[in-house]
Amino acid sequence: MRWLLSSVLLLSAITAAAQLSTPTSTGTVSASSDSASDDLPDSPGATASNQEDVVAVAEASFRQTGDGVKPCNAFRALKVVYYNPNRLDAVPKPCSNLVYPYQNFIGTNIVIPLTWQEKGYLALNNLADPANFGTIVGISAISVAADSHSAYGPGLKGFGKSVGISYVQDISSEFFRGFTFPILFHQDPRYFRMPNAPLTKRIVYSVSRTVISRHDDGSTMPNYSVLLDYPLEAVLSNQYVPGVHTDLSSTITRIATGYALDPVNNLIDEFLPDVASHIHVRIIFVQRILNNIASGSSGVTSQ
């Protein structure tokens, strides 16, 4: 019931706010990011104003012709969102900017920041990802089958409880890490890859994204979403996750474990598309296991 209520509240907040205020165009262009560049995609380029004019002209043309990207909304965000960056001639699918931050204008990839409504749509998309939910179900089944004496209990009842608790944690994390904190601190919650940089630079960059993030205007800022989310989730887990040790030492250990494992998620996001047949393929199963270890859910407890 908690996870259902949380989902309804998140969806209602996004939908209601979208009705009260219409987002301003697609957002101001924040930064120039040439796909062939090895520079970190964190500082605004000198041609930002010119690119903004290009975006304005393109949007005006789309409105006149009826072509172009269909607007993203909560319903479309709940579907599977896919974008193929190799098909520059194709009109992007709705909500494609949620999973692929770069937009191509006159041969240059630029970044259009998310509106606060779109940050909510991204959180909804992550929650509705079939692979994400399937992974929760799979890990819960394995955990309960491997240890029928865990705090979740045996059989279908224990399995259902494990799935419910894990999904509640997922909802809580997306609400704060993917929606609330990015809005409060004007932070872009998306991960920006560096596919053309040297290997060492990409590794250092990926690891640094745990503490460094991107402001909506393209400038560098602390990654408040990650830095604040792990302590908050650890405290919340103490209130309802079965089998988790709630003393101060155990809570601090889980927070530290979360920080230590977080760079692995970034490394997966950075390098997996290089070997995957499609850009949208992700090793969600591995990421979910790491997240469970950090949070102490699905039968995995950190003392």
Secondary structure, 3 states (H helix, E strand, C coil): CHHHHHHHHHHHHHHHHHHHCCCCCCCCCCEECCCCCCCCCCCCCCCHHHHHHHHHHHHHHHHHHCCCCCCCCHHHHCCCCCCCCCCCCCCCCCCHHHHCCEEEECCEEEECCCCHHHHHHHHHHHHHCHHHHHHHHHHHHHHHHHCCCCCCCCHHHHHHHHHHHHHHHHHHHHHHHHHHHHHHCCEECCCCCCCCCCHHHHHHHHHHCCCEEEECCCCEEECHHHHHHHHHHHHHHHHHCCCCCCCHHHHHHHHHHHHHHHHHHHHHHHHHHHHCCCCCCCCHHHHHHHHHHHHCCCCCCCC
